[in-house]
């Protein structure tokens, strides 16, 4: 059975733990893989491994302000490798111009400000998942 990945990339491990917990609370363990990374470069490497393991790189939640690589740069790189991946920026501090550029280039599905509402986040993730891989909301 094909598995669908929902990935969180944020340098704050508290954010990663909370988003993973919230997503896992409604995920189907037989359908979804939920993983987080605190380093965008490591995330890119690991996502390629997941892809090789036949896991669909479906949704990435990405922070804007991270060391080594900003979120907009990460999303642009991610879309080069995984053009079908849907991206959601989850950030408390970002550049409006750079986020706008991502939207104009059809690289970003949603922008969610920190702190977020759990149901809003889960609904937006669901909107990004294929019909056969929806979360149980």
NORWOZI-V415995 format. One line per field, one symbol per residue. burial: 1 if it has 9 or more other C-alpha atoms within 8 Angstrom, else 0. A space follows every 10 residues. Layout:
# NORWOZI-V415995
burial->???
This chain:
# NORWOZI-V415995
burial->0011111111 1000011011 0111011100 1111111111 0011001001 1000111111 1111110011 1101110110 0000111111 1001000110 0110001110 1100000000 1111110110 0010100
